[in-house]
Each structure stands twice: as structure tokens, then as C-alpha cells.
Amino acid sequence: MSNIIAIVGRPNVGKSTFFNRMIKRREAIVDPTSGVTRDRHYSKCDWNGKTFTLIDTGGYIENSDDVFQKEIDKQVNIAIGEADAIIFMVDVNDGLTGMDLNLSKLIRKSKKSIFLVVNKVDNSKKIKIIGEFYELGFDPIYPLSSINGSGTGELLDDLVSSLEEKKIENETQIPNFAVVGRPNAGKSSYINCLIGEERNIVTEKAGTTRDSIYSRYNLFGFDFNLVDTAGIRRKSKVKENIEFYSVIRSIRAIEYSDVCLLIVDATRGFDGQVQNIFWLAHRNQKGIVILVNKWDLIDKEKKSTKDFEKLINKKISPFEDVPIIFISSLNKQRVFRSIEKAVEVYKNRKKRISTKELNNYMLPIIEKHPPPSSKGKHIKIKFCTQLPTFHPQFIFFCNLPQYLKDPYKRFLENKLREKFDFSGSPIQIFFRKK
């Protein structure tokens, strides 16, 4: 389970620019106008083999009369409380301000690891004037430039070294199955149906479940934890502070899990937000089972399971090897079948293929369908093996790994799936020089 790092600071100090650089894509809006960031952005980051979740917060202004600013400040406080470490960002061009001093007092109360970052230090002259920020009481000070990336390496080295490795607090090490989806898709009803009691509160109001609720399932030869999570909505739709807190907990539950049971409301379809949740689980390399709930409410003459499956597979392409089961929590249709499939996916995710068996199968295929030549150079794959990791990872040794492209990687993945059952489990393939 990864740690959570929150970026805080007053408006327009460069938090979103730094966030975009860390996640290597432009997800947060960047504009010279202060107060552009209102919604929280969160994404996974990796540095020197350690992963963590980074949260970009809105600019903090104390005692503002602006209605939006009041909500932003509440969200900043929640992010500070939930984070394992805090990046406190200030602007070298503006110098030390009263708002910086007030915010430093706030975050110091959290007793979290705090890293003071002086941003926009893009030349040697500006390095000489950062001394005034020692008044904030944090040492060391990290001068950097979010735009060109200078100085970020030292910050991240110290940041990841300060993070504690989070371990699953589970003595028996039984698998965790996270039930995820958007609000009011039927997650709590599904769990109540499985365990045979009203364990979780169910109402017609979206957002009833606030925290991640763990239920032990030990029936019919199965033994695992079912985790009911809060519904994950589009970030711009998250208005309440409690809901923001719940979304963070849901993301952590996904990271904590072995298999994600993605509940889809059949009446709403496989929309953009459901796709976002799917890819969130996929990026975390979790096993996935898609459960289309409320199928009893669908007019079967207008929609068939094949049409719905075709639609889903199109939207999750190229990762199409995912079990799709049509259920009704209300009528208990195929509910227990979904659990059987989830257990299968869990086993697939842990599957190990011997090196001998793997090479005997893959090398003749590669010989028959070799990688395409690149820049007049012929690529030869000589050997492959599975890495000893918690999810399926394969490494192929070749003479020119830099010329191998994603289409050939997908070709190898499809061949692996044809022979070995990895249904529901993402596969990672790496090429290394030999």
C-alpha cells in the first residue's frame, strides 16, 4: 500500500506545475491566474522503485470571504490530515509572505514530515535569496524549478527515504476483494447479498457509504475480506469534504486489494467515470472482475448480454481479457458465480510459469513471428522468464530492446494469454539487453 503525499501552499506558487511534472502528464490545469485549482487531483508516482500517491490541492488563503476559497481551504485541511508527508511550497519571486507564515503554523500542527520547497528558482541569482524562508522553521530548504525540473531529484530522494513501508495489517494474509464503482451502483447491496445480512447501510441516496468497510467472507470453502468502498465520482463533482475523504480511502482500498470487483449500473452503462475506475485498478496491477448489476431492470429485447459485453470490451481495449458477469443483487442472480470468478482471477494473478515451459512455448512463436526490423537492424529475442513478483511480469532478453514497440509487446501478451489462463489479471512485459 503506497503512502500519500500532499502538496500545499498559497495560490499560484506552482503546485499544479510540480504535480504535472511528477506524474509526467498535464492533468492539473496551470494558469497564471490564482485560484485556478479548485478540485483535488491525485495520481500515483514512482521514484527509485518506491511508489506513492500525490495530491495536488488548491491554494490556501486563510479567512477568505470567497465561497469557493472556503471550500478549498476545507479540502486542504483534509488533505493535510490524510497525508503521510507534506510538500510545503512557496514562491521565491514573491518572497516570504504573511500567508506563508500562517500556513506553516497550520501544517506544523499536523506533526507530519514536512518538506519546504522554494519554487521558481531557475537561476543561480535566486538561490542566494532563499535564506529568508528559514524563518518558517523548516530545515533543509529545497530550491527547485517546477517548469524545468531542476532540484526535484534531491527533494524526491529525501522524500521517499522518509516514507515508511506500509504493510497489510492482516495476520492471516487472506486476500482482499475490493468492491468498487461509482455511487449508487449497488456495492453495499451486493455485499449484503453475499454475506446474508444487512451489514452495510443501503439507501437510494448516492454517497451513503463514507468509509471502507471490511467484511470477512468464510463460506463454501472461500476465505477472504470483502471491502465495501465509497463510490468514486468525477473529481469536479466531489463537493463535500467528507466525500473527498472517502474517495481517498477508496483509492487506498484499491491499492490494498488483490482483486477489484467493479460494479457497473446496467441502467447507466459503462460511462467515462466507470472507465476511470477500471484504469485506476489496472494501473495498480490488480485483478479485475466486471459485474454488471441491476440487470433485472434492463429490457432484454433491446439489450443483450453480448451487445453489452462488446461495448465494454471496446472501451477497455486493449485489455479485453476481463470476466464480465451480469448480476442482480436484489434477486441474487449469479452473485455467487461472481465470487467464484473473483477467486479464479486471484489465482491467475498469483500464477507462476516455469522458465522451461515458458521458453518451450514462446521461442518457437517468436521464431515464426519475429519482431519487425527497425532502422535496418534485426532484433533477436533469445530467452524469457517470469519475474518473482506479486502479479504476472515477464522479461524477454534480446539484442536491441530499445527498438521493440508496443504492438509487438501486445502480440506477446496475447500469445501468453492464449496458452496460460491469466483472465482478469494485467500482464507486464519488459525487454532487456542480453
Helices and strands as residue ranges (DSSP letters): E 3-8, H 15-23, E 41-47, E 50-56, H 67-82, E 85-91, H 98-108, E 113-119, H 124-127, G 130-136, E 141-143, H 152-162, E 176-180, H 187-195, E 213-217, E 224-228, G 235-237, H 241-256, E 259-265, H 272-283, E 287-293, G 295-297, H 305-316, E 324-326, H 335-349, H 355-368, E 381-386, E 393-398, G 401-403, H 406-419, E 428-433
